[in-house]
């Protein structure tokens, strides 16, 4: 179950950003996971929830958006969402395609509690 190691990497990345930016806390982490990424969103969420205990992210909520597979036909340049993993252009029936979306796993956003900079207050 590689989702646990991915969850660990996400937690470490977010904690590093929290420290670097002096954020008070992280309320939510938003991920985008492509349908072809090989990552099971439910398993990732389970791993994240297990690993966040006793960390500064204990109350953090993980929000996962699954992104569809999008391809562009090399023959006619038609861009389309791949349905049921059928990699054929619906316009010209070509199978010569470039996958443009659907393999990614990225942190799309974080909802943070910022610490006010008090160094310039009178």
C-alpha positions as CSV (number, residue, x, y, z in Angstrom):
1,X,0.0,0.0,0.0
2,X,2.1,2.9,-1.3
3,X,-0.6,5.4,-0.4
4,X,0.8,5.4,3.2
5,X,4.2,6.5,2.0
6,X,2.6,9.1,-0.2
7,X,0.6,10.4,2.8
8,X,3.8,10.5,4.8
9,X,5.4,12.6,2.1
10,X,2.4,15.0,2.0
11,X,2.5,15.4,5.7
12,X,6.3,16.1,5.7
13,X,6.0,18.6,2.8
14,X,3.1,20.5,4.5
15,X,5.0,20.6,7.8
16,X,8.1,21.9,6.1
17,X,6.0,24.7,4.5
18,X,4.3,25.4,7.8
19,X,7.6,25.9,9.5
20,X,9.2,27.9,6.6
21,X,6.2,30.3,6.4
22,X,5.6,30.5,10.2
23,X,2.0,29.5,9.8
24,X,0.0,29.0,13.0
25,X,-1.8,26.0,11.6
26,X,-3.2,24.1,8.6
27,X,-6.9,23.6,8.4
28,X,-7.1,21.8,5.1
29,X,-5.0,20.3,2.3
30,X,-6.5,20.0,-1.2
31,X,-5.1,17.3,-3.5
32,X,-5.6,16.7,-7.2
33,X,-5.2,13.0,-8.1
34,X,-5.4,11.8,-11.7
35,X,-7.5,8.8,-12.6
36,X,-4.3,7.2,-14.1
37,X,-2.0,8.0,-11.1
38,X,-2.3,4.6,-9.6
39,X,-3.3,6.2,-6.3
40,X,-6.4,5.0,-4.5
41,X,-8.0,8.2,-2.9
42,X,-9.7,6.2,-0.1
43,X,-6.5,4.5,0.9
44,X,-4.6,7.8,0.8
45,X,-7.1,9.4,3.0
46,X,-7.0,6.5,5.4
47,X,-3.2,6.7,5.6
48,X,-3.2,10.4,6.0
49,X,-5.7,10.2,8.9
50,X,-3.7,7.5,10.6
51,X,-0.3,9.4,10.2
52,X,-1.6,12.8,11.2
53,X,-2.4,11.8,14.8
54,X,-0.1,13.5,17.4
55,X,1.2,15.9,14.8
56,X,0.4,19.6,14.2
57,X,-1.9,18.4,11.4
58,X,-4.1,16.4,13.7
59,X,-7.2,18.6,13.1
60,X,-6.3,19.1,9.4
61,X,-8.9,17.9,6.8
62,X,-7.7,16.2,3.5
63,X,-9.8,17.1,0.5
64,X,-9.2,15.0,-2.6
65,X,-10.4,15.9,-6.1
66,X,-10.1,13.1,-8.7
67,X,-9.2,14.5,-12.1
68,X,-10.3,12.7,-15.2
69,X,-8.1,11.6,-18.1
70,X,-7.9,14.2,-20.8
71,X,-6.2,13.5,-24.1
72,X,-5.4,15.4,-27.3
73,X,-5.5,13.7,-30.7
74,X,-2.3,14.0,-32.7
75,X,-4.3,13.6,-35.9
76,X,-7.0,16.2,-35.6
77,X,-5.9,18.1,-32.4
78,X,-9.3,17.4,-30.7
79,X,-9.0,17.6,-26.9
80,X,-11.4,15.3,-25.0
81,X,-12.1,13.5,-21.8
82,X,-11.3,9.8,-22.1
83,X,-14.3,7.7,-21.2
84,X,-14.0,4.2,-19.7
85,X,-10.2,4.2,-20.6
86,X,-11.0,4.0,-24.3
87,X,-8.0,5.8,-25.9
88,X,-9.6,6.6,-29.2
89,X,-10.4,10.0,-30.6
90,X,-14.2,10.4,-30.7
91,X,-13.9,12.8,-33.6
92,X,-11.6,10.9,-36.1
93,X,-11.1,7.5,-34.4
94,X,-7.3,7.9,-34.2
95,X,-5.5,6.1,-31.4
96,X,-2.5,8.5,-31.7
97,X,-3.1,10.5,-28.6
98,X,-1.2,12.6,-26.0
99,X,-2.4,12.3,-22.4
100,X,-2.6,15.9,-21.0
101,X,-4.2,15.2,-17.7
102,X,-4.9,12.3,-15.4
103,X,-1.5,11.1,-14.2
104,X,-0.9,13.9,-11.6
105,X,-0.8,13.9,-7.9
106,X,-0.3,17.4,-6.5
107,X,-1.0,19.6,-3.6
108,X,-3.4,22.1,-5.1
109,X,-4.0,24.3,-2.0
110,X,-3.7,24.6,1.7
111,X,-6.0,26.5,4.0
112,X,-3.7,28.0,6.6
113,X,-3.8,30.1,9.8
114,X,-1.2,32.8,9.3
115,X,0.7,34.4,12.1
116,X,0.5,38.2,12.1
117,X,3.9,39.9,11.7
118,X,4.2,41.9,14.9
119,X,7.7,43.2,14.2
120,X,6.5,46.5,12.7
121,X,3.7,47.3,15.3
122,X,4.3,50.4,17.5
